[in-house]
Amino acid sequence: MDILITNNPLCRDHFTGIYYVEFADISAHAVLQRVRDLVHIGHVVLTHPRAGGLPPGTSPYKSVLVSAERDMQVAVQFLEATENAVKAYENARTEFAEKHLVDFQKLDLSLLTKVK
């Protein structure tokens, strides 16, 4: 079962049972750091870390799907994409109006519902 790294409660609830969901109440930047750590040990990124082309800091939620299986060789293209995303989010905005949080969660969820 592939692994969904997310800080989005809607994604957690929607994809539980479909993917192994690793959920934490952390920043989008921290989600990307976790994905990077998994790529370093051989997991393959299945959804692009910058899916949707949203600028960093546009949403407080981030969800990335990675393979359950590990490859013994780290795929350079996945590592580069993830490292670039981590760097892009380093100075991203982290505070968002409470009234918009559900909309941000739905947007993040919609980016993943097209997968598989």
C-alpha positions in Angstrom: 0.0 0.0 0.0 1.5 3.3 -1.1 2.1 6.0 1.6 0.4 9.4 1.7 2.3 12.0 3.7 -0.2 14.7 4.6 -1.1 17.4 7.1 -4.6 17.6 5.7 -7.4 16.0 7.8 -9.7 15.7 4.7 -7.0 13.7 2.9 -6.4 11.6 5.9 -10.1 10.8 6.2 -10.7 10.3 2.5 -7.6 8.1 1.7 -7.5 5.9 4.9 -7.8 2.3 3.7 -6.7 3.3 0.1 -3.2 4.3 1.1 -1.2 4.0 4.3 -1.7 7.6 5.6 1.0 9.3 7.6 -0.8 12.3 9.1 0.7 15.0 11.3 -0.4 18.5 12.3 2.7 20.1 10.8 3.5 22.7 8.2 3.5 22.1 4.5 7.2 22.6 4.6 7.6 19.9 7.3 5.5 17.5 5.1 7.9 18.1 2.2 10.9 17.5 4.5 9.4 14.2 5.5 8.9 13.2 1.9 12.5 14.2 1.2 13.6 11.9 4.0 11.7 9.0 2.5 13.2 9.7 -0.9 16.6 9.6 0.6 16.0 6.0 1.8 14.7 4.9 -1.6 10.9 5.6 -1.8 9.7 7.0 -5.1 7.6 10.1 -5.3 4.3 9.2 -7.0 2.7 12.7 -7.0 4.8 15.8 -7.6 5.7 17.7 -4.5 4.5 21.0 -6.2 1.3 19.5 -7.7 -1.1 22.0 -9.0 1.6 24.5 -9.6 0.6 26.6 -6.6 3.2 29.0 -5.3 4.7 28.2 -2.0 2.8 29.7 0.9 -0.5 29.7 -1.0 -1.9 26.9 1.1 -1.1 25.5 4.6 -1.8 22.0 3.4 0.4 19.6 1.4 -0.1 15.9 0.6 2.4 13.8 -1.4 2.1 10.2 -2.3 5.2 8.0 -2.2 5.8 4.3 -3.0 5.6 1.7 -0.3 8.5 -0.2 -1.8 12.0 1.2 -1.6 14.4 1.1 -4.5 18.0 0.5 -3.5 19.1 3.4 -5.7 17.8 6.9 -4.9 16.1 8.3 -8.1 17.9 11.6 -8.7 14.9 13.2 -10.4 12.6 12.6 -7.4 15.3 13.8 -5.0 15.8 17.0 -7.0 12.1 17.7 -7.3 11.6 17.2 -3.6 14.7 19.2 -2.5 13.5 22.1 -4.8 10.1 22.0 -3.2 11.6 22.0 0.3 13.7 25.0 -0.6 10.8 26.8 -2.1 8.7 26.4 1.0 11.4 27.5 3.5 10.2 31.0 3.6 6.6 30.4 2.8 3.8 32.1 4.7 2.5 29.9 7.5 -0.5 31.8 8.9 -3.9 31.6 7.2 -7.4 32.9 8.1 -9.4 30.2 9.9 -12.4 30.8 7.6 -10.4 29.6 4.6 -8.9 26.5 6.0 -11.6 24.1 4.8 -11.3 25.5 1.3 -7.5 24.9 1.4 -8.1 21.3 2.5 -10.6 20.7 -0.4 -8.1 22.1 -2.9 -5.3 19.8 -1.6 -7.7 16.9 -1.7 -8.8 17.6 -5.2 -5.2 17.4 -6.4 -5.0 13.8 -5.2 -8.4 12.5 -6.2 -7.2 12.4 -9.8 -4.4 10.0 -8.9 -4.8 6.3 -9.9 
